[in-house]
Amino acid sequence: MKEHVFNMAYIRKRVNAINARYSRFVKRRNKILEEQKLTLLPMELITVDDYIDVYIETRGRCGWCGQQLHEDQVDHITPISKNGRNIKENITICCSSCNHHKYTKHPAKFLHEIYNRTHIVTPNILAMIAMYSLNSLSYQTSYLAPAKILKFNEEVQKKRSA
């Protein structure tokens, strides 16, 4: 596997910016929750190691569309505004175009849009397929129900059983 060289100053700056933005969000949200006497949100911060791990997992490609990255951005798979968490499992490295177009969309809806545009199956698309059982109502009514995705999932199942 190719050796990765990382600009640690850049990564620290990106991680600090993400954590600062998340911290401001949690403080605002907790103030409202406290007034309503509801459970407060935990303060969860990602680390430089989390960023590097996710970058390596995506192999230097956008986690959404699969294009080679020239300028990377971090995106929360489930947006913070939709009760997503600021943890390693909920972040992906993506291109600025995908980060801009996804904004606060549900990840399944956004992946459906990407698949229809690119016809590339990325690791995030596979994760969404795995998340929604083919037999469950939530899958059938989700954004990933088109015949192409169902056919692809059948092909994956055949390969796994072979």
C-alpha positions in Angstrom: 0.0 0.0 0.0 1.2 3.5 -0.8 2.8 5.4 2.0 0.7 8.4 3.1 2.4 11.7 3.8 0.3 14.0 5.9 0.6 17.7 6.5 0.1 17.5 10.3 -0.3 21.3 10.7 -3.1 21.3 8.1 -4.8 18.4 9.7 -4.6 19.9 13.2 -6.1 23.1 11.8 -9.0 21.2 10.2 -9.7 19.1 13.2 -9.6 22.2 15.5 -12.0 24.0 13.3 -14.4 21.1 13.2 -14.3 20.7 17.0 -14.7 24.5 17.6 -17.8 24.6 15.4 -19.2 21.5 17.1 -18.5 22.9 20.5 -20.3 26.1 19.7 -23.3 24.1 18.5 -23.4 21.9 21.6 -23.2 25.0 23.9 -26.1 26.6 22.1 -28.2 23.4 22.0 -27.4 22.6 25.7 -28.5 26.0 26.8 -31.9 25.4 25.1 -32.1 21.8 26.5 -31.2 23.0 30.0 -34.0 25.6 29.9 -36.4 22.8 29.0 -34.9 20.5 31.7 -33.9 17.9 29.0 -30.8 15.7 28.8 -27.8 17.6 27.6 -25.7 16.6 24.6 -22.2 15.2 25.4 -19.1 17.1 24.2 -17.6 14.8 21.6 -14.4 15.8 19.8 -12.6 14.1 16.9 -8.9 13.7 17.0 -6.1 14.0 14.5 -5.8 10.2 14.5 -9.5 9.9 13.7 -9.0 12.3 10.7 -6.1 10.3 9.4 -7.9 6.9 9.9 -10.9 8.1 7.9 -8.6 9.6 5.2 -6.8 6.2 4.8 -10.2 4.4 4.8 -11.3 6.5 1.9 -7.9 6.0 0.2 -7.6 9.7 -0.6 -10.9 9.7 -2.5 -14.2 11.5 -1.7 -16.2 9.3 0.6 -19.4 10.3 -1.3 -18.6 10.4 -5.0 -15.4 8.5 -5.1 -13.4 11.2 -7.0 -9.7 11.7 -6.2 -9.3 14.5 -3.7 -7.4 17.6 -4.4 -8.7 19.6 -1.5 -10.4 17.6 1.2 -13.1 18.6 3.6 -14.6 16.7 6.6 -18.3 16.1 6.4 -20.6 14.6 9.1 -22.4 11.6 7.5 -25.5 12.3 9.6 -25.5 16.0 10.0 -25.1 17.5 13.5 -28.3 19.4 12.9 -30.1 16.1 12.4 -28.8 14.7 15.7 -25.6 13.3 14.2 -22.6 12.9 16.5 -19.1 14.3 16.2 -17.3 11.0 16.3 -15.0 9.1 13.9 -17.8 6.8 12.8 -19.9 9.7 11.7 -17.3 11.6 9.6 -16.0 11.2 6.1 -13.5 13.0 4.0 -15.1 14.5 0.9 -14.6 16.9 -1.9 -15.9 20.4 -1.6 -18.6 19.8 -4.2 -20.1 16.9 -2.3 -19.8 18.7 1.0 -21.6 21.8 -0.5 -24.3 19.7 -2.2 -25.0 17.4 0.8 -25.4 20.3 3.3 -27.9 18.8 5.8 -29.5 16.2 3.6 -30.1 12.7 4.9 -27.1 10.6 3.9 -29.3 8.0 2.1 -31.0 10.7 0.0 -27.7 12.3 -0.9 -26.1 8.9 -1.8 -29.1 8.1 -4.0 -28.5 11.4 -5.8 -24.8 10.7 -6.2 -25.4 7.1 -7.5 -27.8 8.4 -10.1 -25.3 10.9 -11.2 -22.1 8.9 -11.2 -23.1 5.2 -11.1 -20.1 4.6 -8.8 -20.7 2.5 -5.7 -18.6 4.0 -2.9 -18.0 2.6 0.7 -20.7 5.0 2.0 -23.2 3.6 -0.4 -22.4 0.1 0.7 -22.7 1.2 4.4 -26.2 2.6 3.7 -27.2 -0.6 1.9 -26.1 -2.6 4.9 -27.9 -0.2 7.3 -31.2 -0.7 5.6 -32.4 -4.3 5.5 -34.0 -5.3 2.2 -37.0 -6.8 3.9 -37.7 -3.9 6.2 -40.3 -1.2 5.5 -37.7 1.5 6.4 -35.5 0.3 3.5 -38.4 0.1 1.0 -39.4 3.6 1.8 -35.9 5.0 2.0 -34.1 6.9 -0.7 -32.0 3.8 -1.7 -34.9 1.7 -3.0 -34.3 2.1 -6.8 -34.0 -1.2 -8.8 -30.3 -0.5 -9.6 -29.3 -0.5 -5.9 -31.5 -3.6 -5.2 -29.8 -5.4 -8.1 -26.4 -4.4 -6.9 -27.1 -5.6 -3.4 -28.2 -9.0 -4.8 -24.9 -9.2 -6.7 -23.0 -8.4 -3.6 -24.9 -11.2 -1.7 -24.1 -13.7 -4.5 -20.4 -12.8 -4.3 -20.3 -13.1 -0.5 -22.0 -16.6 -0.6 -19.7 -17.8 -3.4 
